[in-house]
Amino acid sequence: LFDGTLWLDDEMIQKGFSNRLGSQMGHMPVNGPDGTVSLLNRFSIDRKVLIHINNTNPVL
């Protein structure tokens, strides 16, 4: 179980909701080489669940 996901680190800035990066607020982006998908792919776990998907995340 992993919490705190935005699609992009600067998603909140791009959408005009914040002037801070997600990483500055304790959130990790889903995409990219340092994102949660890449991080979770390193583990051989049968089930991986992402929660707290922000309303600005296009994955919704």
mmJSON file of the N, C-alpha and C atoms, coordinates in Angstrom:
{"data_MODEL":{"atom_site":{
"group_PDB":["ATOM","ATOM","ATOM","ATOM","ATOM","ATOM","ATOM","ATOM","ATOM","ATOM","ATOM","ATOM","ATOM","ATOM","ATOM","ATOM","ATOM","ATOM","ATOM","ATOM","ATOM","ATOM","ATOM","ATOM","ATOM","ATOM","ATOM","ATOM","ATOM","ATOM","ATOM","ATOM","ATOM","ATOM","ATOM","ATOM","ATOM","ATOM","ATOM","ATOM","ATOM","ATOM","ATOM","ATOM","ATOM","ATOM","ATOM","ATOM","ATOM","ATOM","ATOM","ATOM","ATOM","ATOM","ATOM","ATOM","ATOM","ATOM","ATOM","ATOM","ATOM","ATOM","ATOM","ATOM","ATOM","ATOM","ATOM","ATOM","ATOM","ATOM","ATOM","ATOM","ATOM","ATOM","ATOM","ATOM","ATOM","ATOM","ATOM","ATOM","ATOM","ATOM","ATOM","ATOM","ATOM","ATOM","ATOM","ATOM","ATOM","ATOM","ATOM","ATOM","ATOM","ATOM","ATOM","ATOM","ATOM","ATOM","ATOM","ATOM","ATOM","ATOM","ATOM","ATOM","ATOM","ATOM","ATOM","ATOM","ATOM","ATOM","ATOM","ATOM","ATOM","ATOM","ATOM","ATOM","ATOM","ATOM","ATOM","ATOM","ATOM","ATOM","ATOM","ATOM","ATOM","ATOM","ATOM","ATOM","ATOM","ATOM","ATOM","ATOM","ATOM","ATOM","ATOM","ATOM","ATOM","ATOM","ATOM","ATOM","ATOM","ATOM","ATOM","ATOM","ATOM","ATOM","ATOM","ATOM","ATOM","ATOM","ATOM","ATOM","ATOM","ATOM","ATOM","ATOM","ATOM","ATOM","ATOM","ATOM","ATOM","ATOM","ATOM","ATOM","ATOM","ATOM","ATOM","ATOM","ATOM","ATOM","ATOM","ATOM","ATOM","ATOM","ATOM","ATOM","ATOM","ATOM","ATOM","ATOM"],
"id":[1,2,3,4,5,6,7,8,9,10,11,12,13,14,15,16,17,18,19,20,21,22,23,24,25,26,27,28,29,30,31,32,33,34,35,36,37,38,39,40,41,42,43,44,45,46,47,48,49,50,51,52,53,54,55,56,57,58,59,60,61,62,63,64,65,66,67,68,69,70,71,72,73,74,75,76,77,78,79,80,81,82,83,84,85,86,87,88,89,90,91,92,93,94,95,96,97,98,99,100,101,102,103,104,105,106,107,108,109,110,111,112,113,114,115,116,117,118,119,120,121,122,123,124,125,126,127,128,129,130,131,132,133,134,135,136,137,138,139,140,141,142,143,144,145,146,147,148,149,150,151,152,153,154,155,156,157,158,159,160,161,162,163,164,165,166,167,168,169,170,171,172,173,174,175,176,177,178,179,180],
"type_symbol":["N","C","C","N","C","C","N","C","C","N","C","C","N","C","C","N","C","C","N","C","C","N","C","C","N","C","C","N","C","C","N","C","C","N","C","C","N","C","C","N","C","C","N","C","C","N","C","C","N","C","C","N","C","C","N","C","C","N","C","C","N","C","C","N","C","C","N","C","C","N","C","C","N","C","C","N","C","C","N","C","C","N","C","C","N","C","C","N","C","C","N","C","C","N","C","C","N","C","C","N","C","C","N","C","C","N","C","C","N","C","C","N","C","C","N","C","C","N","C","C","N","C","C","N","C","C","N","C","C","N","C","C","N","C","C","N","C","C","N","C","C","N","C","C","N","C","C","N","C","C","N","C","C","N","C","C","N","C","C","N","C","C","N","C","C","N","C","C","N","C","C","N","C","C","N","C","C","N","C","C"],
"label_atom_id":["N","CA","C","N","CA","C","N","CA","C","N","CA","C","N","CA","C","N","CA","C","N","CA","C","N","CA","C","N","CA","C","N","CA","C","N","CA","C","N","CA","C","N","CA","C","N","CA","C","N","CA","C","N","CA","C","N","CA","C","N","CA","C","N","CA","C","N","CA","C","N","CA","C","N","CA","C","N","CA","C","N","CA","C","N","CA","C","N","CA","C","N","CA","C","N","CA","C","N","CA","C","N","CA","C","N","CA","C","N","CA","C","N","CA","C","N","CA","C","N","CA","C","N","CA","C","N","CA","C","N","CA","C","N","CA","C","N","CA","C","N","CA","C","N","CA","C","N","CA","C","N","CA","C","N","CA","C","N","CA","C","N","CA","C","N","CA","C","N","CA","C","N","CA","C","N","CA","C","N","CA","C","N","CA","C","N","CA","C","N","CA","C","N","CA","C","N","CA","C","N","CA","C","N","CA","C","N","CA","C"],
"label_alt_id":[null,null,null,null,null,null,null,null,null,null,null,null,null,null,null,null,null,null,null,null,null,null,null,null,null,null,null,null,null,null,null,null,null,null,null,null,null,null,null,null,null,null,null,null,null,null,null,null,null,null,null,null,null,null,null,null,null,null,null,null,null,null,null,null,null,null,null,null,null,null,null,null,null,null,null,null,null,null,null,null,null,null,null,null,null,null,null,null,null,null,null,null,null,null,null,null,null,null,null,null,null,null,null,null,null,null,null,null,null,null,null,null,null,null,null,null,null,null,null,null,null,null,null,null,null,null,null,null,null,null,null,null,null,null,null,null,null,null,null,null,null,null,null,null,null,null,null,null,null,null,null,null,null,null,null,null,null,null,null,null,null,null,null,null,null,null,null,null,null,null,null,null,null,null,null,null,null,null,null,null],
"label_comp_id":["LEU","LEU","LEU","PHE","PHE","PHE","ASP","ASP","ASP","GLY","GLY","GLY","THR","THR","THR","LEU","LEU","LEU","TRP","TRP","TRP","LEU","LEU","LEU","ASP","ASP","ASP","ASP","ASP","ASP","GLU","GLU","GLU","MET","MET","MET","ILE","ILE","ILE","GLN","GLN","GLN","LYS","LYS","LYS","GLY","GLY","GLY","PHE","PHE","PHE","SER","SER","SER","ASN","ASN","ASN","ARG","ARG","ARG","LEU","LEU","LEU","GLY","GLY","GLY","SER","SER","SER","GLN","GLN","GLN","MET","MET","MET","GLY","GLY","GLY","HIS","HIS","HIS","MET","MET","MET","PRO","PRO","PRO","VAL","VAL","VAL","ASN","ASN","ASN","GLY","GLY","GLY","PRO","PRO","PRO","ASP","ASP","ASP","GLY","GLY","GLY","THR","THR","THR","VAL","VAL","VAL","SER","SER","SER","LEU","LEU","LEU","LEU","LEU","LEU","ASN","ASN","ASN","ARG","ARG","ARG","PHE","PHE","PHE","SER","SER","SER","ILE","ILE","ILE","ASP","ASP","ASP","ARG","ARG","ARG","LYS","LYS","LYS","VAL","VAL","VAL","LEU","LEU","LEU","ILE","ILE","ILE","HIS","HIS","HIS","ILE","ILE","ILE","ASN","ASN","ASN","ASN","ASN","ASN","THR","THR","THR","ASN","ASN","ASN","PRO","PRO","PRO","VAL","VAL","VAL","LEU","LEU","LEU"],
"label_asym_id":["A","A","A","A","A","A","A","A","A","A","A","A","A","A","A","A","A","A","A","A","A","A","A","A","A","A","A","A","A","A","A","A","A","A","A","A","A","A","A","A","A","A","A","A","A","A","A","A","A","A","A","A","A","A","A","A","A","A","A","A","A","A","A","A","A","A","A","A","A","A","A","A","A","A","A","A","A","A","A","A","A","A","A","A","A","A","A","A","A","A","A","A","A","A","A","A","A","A","A","A","A","A","A","A","A","A","A","A","A","A","A","A","A","A","A","A","A","A","A","A","A","A","A","A","A","A","A","A","A","A","A","A","A","A","A","A","A","A","A","A","A","A","A","A","A","A","A","A","A","A","A","A","A","A","A","A","A","A","A","A","A","A","A","A","A","A","A","A","A","A","A","A","A","A","A","A","A","A","A","A"],
"label_entity_id":["1","1","1","1","1","1","1","1","1","1","1","1","1","1","1","1","1","1","1","1","1","1","1","1","1","1","1","1","1","1","1","1","1","1","1","1","1","1","1","1","1","1","1","1","1","1","1","1","1","1","1","1","1","1","1","1","1","1","1","1","1","1","1","1","1","1","1","1","1","1","1","1","1","1","1","1","1","1","1","1","1","1","1","1","1","1","1","1","1","1","1","1","1","1","1","1","1","1","1","1","1","1","1","1","1","1","1","1","1","1","1","1","1","1","1","1","1","1","1","1","1","1","1","1","1","1","1","1","1","1","1","1","1","1","1","1","1","1","1","1","1","1","1","1","1","1","1","1","1","1","1","1","1","1","1","1","1","1","1","1","1","1","1","1","1","1","1","1","1","1","1","1","1","1","1","1","1","1","1","1"],
"label_seq_id":[1,1,1,2,2,2,3,3,3,4,4,4,5,5,5,6,6,6,7,7,7,8,8,8,9,9,9,10,10,10,11,11,11,12,12,12,13,13,13,14,14,14,15,15,15,16,16,16,17,17,17,18,18,18,19,19,19,20,20,20,21,21,21,22,22,22,23,23,23,24,24,24,25,25,25,26,26,26,27,27,27,28,28,28,29,29,29,30,30,30,31,31,31,32,32,32,33,33,33,34,34,34,35,35,35,36,36,36,37,37,37,38,38,38,39,39,39,40,40,40,41,41,41,42,42,42,43,43,43,44,44,44,45,45,45,46,46,46,47,47,47,48,48,48,49,49,49,50,50,50,51,51,51,52,52,52,53,53,53,54,54,54,55,55,55,56,56,56,57,57,57,58,58,58,59,59,59,60,60,60],
"pdbx_PDB_ins_code":[null,null,null,null,null,null,null,null,null,null,null,null,null,null,null,null,null,null,null,null,null,null,null,null,null,null,null,null,null,null,null,null,null,null,null,null,null,null,null,null,null,null,null,null,null,null,null,null,null,null,null,null,null,null,null,null,null,null,null,null,null,null,null,null,null,null,null,null,null,null,null,null,null,null,null,null,null,null,null,null,null,null,null,null,null,null,null,null,null,null,null,null,null,null,null,null,null,null,null,null,null,null,null,null,null,null,null,null,null,null,null,null,null,null,null,null,null,null,null,null,null,null,null,null,null,null,null,null,null,null,null,null,null,null,null,null,null,null,null,null,null,null,null,null,null,null,null,null,null,null,null,null,null,null,null,null,null,null,null,null,null,null,null,null,null,null,null,null,null,null,null,null,null,null,null,null,null,null,null,null],
"Cartn_x":[0.857,0.0,0.903,0.647,1.512,0.648,0.933,0.101,0.835,0.062,0.609,1.059,0.145,0.551,0.001,0.862,0.528,1.101,0.566,1.131,2.496,2.573,3.816,4.195,5.471,5.916,5.403,5.284,4.82,3.345,2.606,1.187,0.36,0.559,-0.208,0.101,1.343,1.733,1.09,1.184,0.61,-0.888,-1.585,-3.044,-3.452,-2.475,-2.759,-3.269,-3.02,-3.486,-2.435,-1.186,-0.116,1.075,1.984,3.237,4.402,4.072,5.102,5.01,6.168,6.212,5.584,5.07,4.528,5.564,6.805,7.876,8.158,7.894,8.074,6.969,5.877,4.753,4.699,5.753,5.807,5.14,4.863,4.222,5.213,5.072,5.909,5.068,5.636,4.888,4.769,3.735,3.551,4.543,4.712,5.538,7.0,7.808,9.217,10.109,11.415,12.373,12.398,11.979,11.937,10.51,9.561,8.157,7.787,6.556,6.106,6.021,5.67,5.595,6.974,7.976,9.345,9.817,9.498,9.891,9.231,7.928,7.207,7.57,7.975,8.381,9.646,10.381,11.607,11.316,10.081,9.694,8.822,9.101,8.271,7.15,6.178,5.009,3.815,2.976,1.839,0.836,0.565,-0.448,0.126,-0.005,0.463,-0.729,-0.951,-2.105,-1.629,-2.028,-1.751,-3.026,-2.915,-4.084,-3.799,-4.82,-4.688,-4.287,-4.964,-4.706,-5.364,-4.579,-5.057,-6.049,-6.986,-8.0,-7.425,-6.191,-5.558,-4.863,-4.783,-4.063,-4.875,-4.323,-5.068,-5.327,-4.742,-5.008,-6.481,-7.138,-8.557,-9.358],
"Cartn_y":[-1.159,0.0,1.221,2.141,3.311,4.553,5.588,6.786,7.992,8.943,10.228,10.272,10.171,10.086,11.22,11.797,12.721,12.106,12.437,11.895,12.522,13.834,14.585,15.311,15.508,16.232,17.669,18.274,19.663,19.775,18.715,18.671,19.762,19.948,20.952,22.362,22.608,23.903,24.085,23.06,23.13,23.398,22.811,22.958,24.22,24.954,26.193,26.013,24.852,24.582,24.87,25.023,25.222,25.853,26.402,26.902,26.027,24.848,23.916,22.604,21.956,20.628,19.616,18.529,17.464,16.932,16.779,16.259,17.185,18.474,19.423,19.284,18.605,18.387,16.941,16.171,14.792,13.786,14.181,13.293,12.871,11.645,11.144,11.063,11.418,11.251,9.773,9.449,8.08,7.775,8.712,8.441,8.824,8.489,8.861,7.833,7.994,7.018,6.945,8.008,8.015,7.933,7.651,7.591,6.304,6.284,5.143,3.857,3.952,2.736,2.108,2.918,2.396,1.833,2.53,2.069,0.731,0.639,-0.586,-1.752,-1.469,-2.542,-3.262,-2.658,-3.284,-4.426,-4.484,-5.487,-6.558,-7.794,-8.886,-9.175,-8.278,-8.368,-8.678,-9.604,-9.996,-8.871,-8.094,-7.042,-5.722,-4.697,-3.355,-2.411,-1.585,-0.692,0.736,1.656,3.079,3.737,4.517,5.227,6.722,7.507,8.964,9.541,9.107,9.668,11.04,12.07,13.442,13.724,14.625,14.941,15.589,16.051,16.613,15.55,14.322,13.248,12.738,12.778,12.332,10.832,10.066,8.633,8.385,9.37,9.238,9.299],
"Cartn_z":[0.0,0.0,0.0,-0.925,-1.062,-1.197,-0.447,-0.4,-0.977,-1.488,-1.899,-3.338,-4.271,-5.67,-6.517,-7.296,-8.37,-9.634,-10.794,-12.026,-12.29,-12.148,-12.361,-11.077,-10.86,-9.672,-9.683,-10.873,-10.956,-11.348,-11.186,-11.555,-10.874,-9.584,-8.848,-9.351,-9.746,-10.303,-11.671,-12.527,-13.877,-13.851,-12.886,-12.788,-12.035,-11.491,-10.782,-9.357,-8.744,-7.386,-6.323,-6.727,-5.755,-6.454,-5.684,-6.243,-5.804,-5.243,-4.775,-5.535,-5.682,-6.281,-5.331,-5.895,-5.067,-4.095,-4.572,-3.712,-2.534,-2.695,-1.6,-0.549,-0.932,-0.016,0.464,0.181,0.646,-0.27,-1.524,-2.486,-3.561,-4.027,-5.122,-6.384,-7.541,-8.781,-9.148,-9.927,-10.41,-11.519,-12.454,-13.635,-13.432,-14.41,-14.41,-13.745,-13.924,-13.4,-11.872,-11.208,-9.742,-9.207,-10.101,-9.707,-8.993,-8.484,-7.699,-8.511,-9.8,-10.615,-10.752,-11.054,-11.15,-9.818,-8.752,-7.421,-7.083,-7.293,-6.949,-7.862,-9.092,-10.01,-9.55,-8.655,-8.138,-7.169,-6.684,-5.692,-6.329,-6.008,-6.526,-5.525,-5.554,-4.685,-5.582,-5.167,-5.989,-6.208,-5.185,-5.297,-4.818,-5.657,-5.318,-5.445,-4.444,-4.427,-4.188,-5.074,-4.898,-4.397,-3.317,-2.796,-2.769,-2.402,-2.31,-3.662,-4.69,-6.015,-6.048,-6.226,-6.175,-7.298,-7.062,-8.067,-9.323,-9.287,-10.485,-11.317,-10.81,-11.493,-12.677,-13.904,-15.077,-15.105,-14.181,-14.134,-13.786,-13.173,-12.844,-14.117],
"occupancy":[1.0,1.0,1.0,1.0,1.0,1.0,1.0,1.0,1.0,1.0,1.0,1.0,1.0,1.0,1.0,1.0,1.0,1.0,1.0,1.0,1.0,1.0,1.0,1.0,1.0,1.0,1.0,1.0,1.0,1.0,1.0,1.0,1.0,1.0,1.0,1.0,1.0,1.0,1.0,1.0,1.0,1.0,1.0,1.0,1.0,1.0,1.0,1.0,1.0,1.0,1.0,1.0,1.0,1.0,1.0,1.0,1.0,1.0,1.0,1.0,1.0,1.0,1.0,1.0,1.0,1.0,1.0,1.0,1.0,1.0,1.0,1.0,1.0,1.0,1.0,1.0,1.0,1.0,1.0,1.0,1.0,1.0,1.0,1.0,1.0,1.0,1.0,1.0,1.0,1.0,1.0,1.0,1.0,1.0,1.0,1.0,1.0,1.0,1.0,1.0,1.0,1.0,1.0,1.0,1.0,1.0,1.0,1.0,1.0,1.0,1.0,1.0,1.0,1.0,1.0,1.0,1.0,1.0,1.0,1.0,1.0,1.0,1.0,1.0,1.0,1.0,1.0,1.0,1.0,1.0,1.0,1.0,1.0,1.0,1.0,1.0,1.0,1.0,1.0,1.0,1.0,1.0,1.0,1.0,1.0,1.0,1.0,1.0,1.0,1.0,1.0,1.0,1.0,1.0,1.0,1.0,1.0,1.0,1.0,1.0,1.0,1.0,1.0,1.0,1.0,1.0,1.0,1.0,1.0,1.0,1.0,1.0,1.0,1.0,1.0,1.0,1.0,1.0,1.0,1.0],
"B_iso_or_equiv":[0.0,0.0,0.0,0.0,0.0,0.0,0.0,0.0,0.0,0.0,0.0,0.0,0.0,0.0,0.0,0.0,0.0,0.0,0.0,0.0,0.0,0.0,0.0,0.0,0.0,0.0,0.0,0.0,0.0,0.0,0.0,0.0,0.0,0.0,0.0,0.0,0.0,0.0,0.0,0.0,0.0,0.0,0.0,0.0,0.0,0.0,0.0,0.0,0.0,0.0,0.0,0.0,0.0,0.0,0.0,0.0,0.0,0.0,0.0,0.0,0.0,0.0,0.0,0.0,0.0,0.0,0.0,0.0,0.0,0.0,0.0,0.0,0.0,0.0,0.0,0.0,0.0,0.0,0.0,0.0,0.0,0.0,0.0,0.0,0.0,0.0,0.0,0.0,0.0,0.0,0.0,0.0,0.0,0.0,0.0,0.0,0.0,0.0,0.0,0.0,0.0,0.0,0.0,0.0,0.0,0.0,0.0,0.0,0.0,0.0,0.0,0.0,0.0,0.0,0.0,0.0,0.0,0.0,0.0,0.0,0.0,0.0,0.0,0.0,0.0,0.0,0.0,0.0,0.0,0.0,0.0,0.0,0.0,0.0,0.0,0.0,0.0,0.0,0.0,0.0,0.0,0.0,0.0,0.0,0.0,0.0,0.0,0.0,0.0,0.0,0.0,0.0,0.0,0.0,0.0,0.0,0.0,0.0,0.0,0.0,0.0,0.0,0.0,0.0,0.0,0.0,0.0,0.0,0.0,0.0,0.0,0.0,0.0,0.0,0.0,0.0,0.0,0.0,0.0,0.0],
"pdbx_formal_charge":[null,null,null,null,null,null,null,null,null,null,null,null,null,null,null,null,null,null,null,null,null,null,null,null,null,null,null,null,null,null,null,null,null,null,null,null,null,null,null,null,null,null,null,null,null,null,null,null,null,null,null,null,null,null,null,null,null,null,null,null,null,null,null,null,null,null,null,null,null,null,null,null,null,null,null,null,null,null,null,null,null,null,null,null,null,null,null,null,null,null,null,null,null,null,null,null,null,null,null,null,null,null,null,null,null,null,null,null,null,null,null,null,null,null,null,null,null,null,null,null,null,null,null,null,null,null,null,null,null,null,null,null,null,null,null,null,null,null,null,null,null,null,null,null,null,null,null,null,null,null,null,null,null,null,null,null,null,null,null,null,null,null,null,null,null,null,null,null,null,null,null,null,null,null,null,null,null,null,null,null],
"auth_seq_id":[1,1,1,2,2,2,3,3,3,4,4,4,5,5,5,6,6,6,7,7,7,8,8,8,9,9,9,10,10,10,11,11,11,12,12,12,13,13,13,14,14,14,15,15,15,16,16,16,17,17,17,18,18,18,19,19,19,20,20,20,21,21,21,22,22,22,23,23,23,24,24,24,25,25,25,26,26,26,27,27,27,28,28,28,29,29,29,30,30,30,31,31,31,32,32,32,33,33,33,34,34,34,35,35,35,36,36,36,37,37,37,38,38,38,39,39,39,40,40,40,41,41,41,42,42,42,43,43,43,44,44,44,45,45,45,46,46,46,47,47,47,48,48,48,49,49,49,50,50,50,51,51,51,52,52,52,53,53,53,54,54,54,55,55,55,56,56,56,57,57,57,58,58,58,59,59,59,60,60,60],
"auth_comp_id":["LEU","LEU","LEU","PHE","PHE","PHE","ASP","ASP","ASP","GLY","GLY","GLY","THR","THR","THR","LEU","LEU","LEU","TRP","TRP","TRP","LEU","LEU","LEU","ASP","ASP","ASP","ASP","ASP","ASP","GLU","GLU","GLU","MET","MET","MET","ILE","ILE","ILE","GLN","GLN","GLN","LYS","LYS","LYS","GLY","GLY","GLY","PHE","PHE","PHE","SER","SER","SER","ASN","ASN","ASN","ARG","ARG","ARG","LEU","LEU","LEU","GLY","GLY","GLY","SER","SER","SER","GLN","GLN","GLN","MET","MET","MET","GLY","GLY","GLY","HIS","HIS","HIS","MET","MET","MET","PRO","PRO","PRO","VAL","VAL","VAL","ASN","ASN","ASN","GLY","GLY","GLY","PRO","PRO","PRO","ASP","ASP","ASP","GLY","GLY","GLY","THR","THR","THR","VAL","VAL","VAL","SER","SER","SER","LEU","LEU","LEU","LEU","LEU","LEU","ASN","ASN","ASN","ARG","ARG","ARG","PHE","PHE","PHE","SER","SER","SER","ILE","ILE","ILE","ASP","ASP","ASP","ARG","ARG","ARG","LYS","LYS","LYS","VAL","VAL","VAL","LEU","LEU","LEU","ILE","ILE","ILE","HIS","HIS","HIS","ILE","ILE","ILE","ASN","ASN","ASN","ASN","ASN","ASN","THR","THR","THR","ASN","ASN","ASN","PRO","PRO","PRO","VAL","VAL","VAL","LEU","LEU","LEU"],
"auth_asym_id":["A","A","A","A","A","A","A","A","A","A","A","A","A","A","A","A","A","A","A","A","A","A","A","A","A","A","A","A","A","A","A","A","A","A","A","A","A","A","A","A","A","A","A","A","A","A","A","A","A","A","A","A","A","A","A","A","A","A","A","A","A","A","A","A","A","A","A","A","A","A","A","A","A","A","A","A","A","A","A","A","A","A","A","A","A","A","A","A","A","A","A","A","A","A","A","A","A","A","A","A","A","A","A","A","A","A","A","A","A","A","A","A","A","A","A","A","A","A","A","A","A","A","A","A","A","A","A","A","A","A","A","A","A","A","A","A","A","A","A","A","A","A","A","A","A","A","A","A","A","A","A","A","A","A","A","A","A","A","A","A","A","A","A","A","A","A","A","A","A","A","A","A","A","A","A","A","A","A","A","A"],
"auth_atom_id":["N","CA","C","N","CA","C","N","CA","C","N","CA","C","N","CA","C","N","CA","C","N","CA","C","N","CA","C","N","CA","C","N","CA","C","N","CA","C","N","CA","C","N","CA","C","N","CA","C","N","CA","C","N","CA","C","N","CA","C","N","CA","C","N","CA","C","N","CA","C","N","CA","C","N","CA","C","N","CA","C","N","CA","C","N","CA","C","N","CA","C","N","CA","C","N","CA","C","N","CA","C","N","CA","C","N","CA","C","N","CA","C","N","CA","C","N","CA","C","N","CA","C","N","CA","C","N","CA","C","N","CA","C","N","CA","C","N","CA","C","N","CA","C","N","CA","C","N","CA","C","N","CA","C","N","CA","C","N","CA","C","N","CA","C","N","CA","C","N","CA","C","N","CA","C","N","CA","C","N","CA","C","N","CA","C","N","CA","C","N","CA","C","N","CA","C","N","CA","C","N","CA","C","N","CA","C","N","CA","C"],
"pdbx_PDB_model_num":[1,1,1,1,1,1,1,1,1,1,1,1,1,1,1,1,1,1,1,1,1,1,1,1,1,1,1,1,1,1,1,1,1,1,1,1,1,1,1,1,1,1,1,1,1,1,1,1,1,1,1,1,1,1,1,1,1,1,1,1,1,1,1,1,1,1,1,1,1,1,1,1,1,1,1,1,1,1,1,1,1,1,1,1,1,1,1,1,1,1,1,1,1,1,1,1,1,1,1,1,1,1,1,1,1,1,1,1,1,1,1,1,1,1,1,1,1,1,1,1,1,1,1,1,1,1,1,1,1,1,1,1,1,1,1,1,1,1,1,1,1,1,1,1,1,1,1,1,1,1,1,1,1,1,1,1,1,1,1,1,1,1,1,1,1,1,1,1,1,1,1,1,1,1,1,1,1,1,1,1]
}}}
